[in-house]
Amino acid sequence: MPRRAALHFAIRHGAKVPPLSGVHFRQTTALAPGDRRTIAGGIEVPTWARLAFDLAADLRHLDLLSVLNQLVHERRVTVAELVGIDRRLGHPARPGSGSFRRSLERLNGRAPHESHPEIRLAEALRARSIPIEQQHQVVRTSSGRIARLDLAVSCVRWGVELDIHPEHRTYEGQAADARRTRDLHQSSWQIEPVTEADLDDIDALCDELVQLYRRRCRAFDCASEVLLHPVPAANPPMR
């Protein structure tokens, strides 16, 4: 949250509270004990599931999806808990309900993305009709190692790796990335690396990735055709 963000304080619907500088009062009809947890100092705050639901009224779709993925990834909430609070509190007249439901459908009960840039890139590629699969696509490479791809289309063995975390810039991280990419090449995977600078113009990046993906599909189809329909050997010369 921004350093100077207002404190959001939940009160019962219909309560009359005078304005208070630095505080944004939010009215609600549902303040069940199960929606609260107590932190240090005896302060009551929403449970993680309730917080996620309430944020849907304020966050844009991609930002909310990023929050849900982070909460699931850090094991602060389960997908089942998110579905449960949507069933209990979701209503067409309740702000954010539609956005929360759409974000839940994006989660789809599968392993979450780890970072907001991955979410942005995945959504942008899907909007361009590339059937990006959830992160955590696991591949056993030719060396026997297990590789996890950030974004992938496994049917054509095409993946995108976002080298944006600090460890990728270390000597050891660069060596590990290079070794991993060569292993994936040995397993016939085509990997497209993406850097932090690439994300400055995500539209241009996606346009380039779409071209690479389509070229991969054409090459993969040709290779499959050769494997499925081998050219017959020439007839042996007559003796």
Stockholm file with secondary structure:
# STOCKHOLM 1.0

chainA/1-239         MPRRAALHFAIRHGAKVPPLSGVHFRQTTALAPGDRRTIAGGIEVPTWARLAFDLAADLRHLDLLSVLNQLVHERRVTVAELVGIDRRLGHPARPGSGSFRRSLERLNGRAPHESHPEIRLAEALRARSIPIEQQHQVVRTSSGRIARLDLAVSCVRWGVELDIHPEHRTYEGQAADARRTRDLHQSSWQIEPVTEADLDDIDALCDELVQLYRRRCRAFDCASEVLLHPVPAANPPMR
#=GR chainA/1-239 SS CCTTCCEEEEEETTCCCCCCTTEEEEEESCCCGGGEEECGGGCEEECHHHHHHHHTTTSCHHHHHHHHHHHHHTTSSCHHHHHHHHHHHCCTTSTTHHHHHHHHHHHTTSCCCSSHHHHHHHHHHHHTTCCCBCSCEEEECTTSCEEEESEEEGGGTEEEEEECSGGGGSHHHHHHHHHHHHHHHHTTCEEEEEETGGGGGHHHHHHHHHHHHHHHHHHHHHHHHHHHSCCCCCCCCCC
#=GC SS_cons         CCTTCCEEEEEETTCCCCCCTTEEEEEESCCCGGGEEECGGGCEEECHHHHHHHHTTTSCHHHHHHHHHHHHHTTSSCHHHHHHHHHHHCCTTSTTHHHHHHHHHHHTTSCCCSSHHHHHHHHHHHHTTCCCBCSCEEEECTTSCEEEESEEEGGGTEEEEEECSGGGGSHHHHHHHHHHHHHHHHTTCEEEEEETGGGGGHHHHHHHHHHHHHHHHHHHHHHHHHHHSCCCCCCCCCC
//
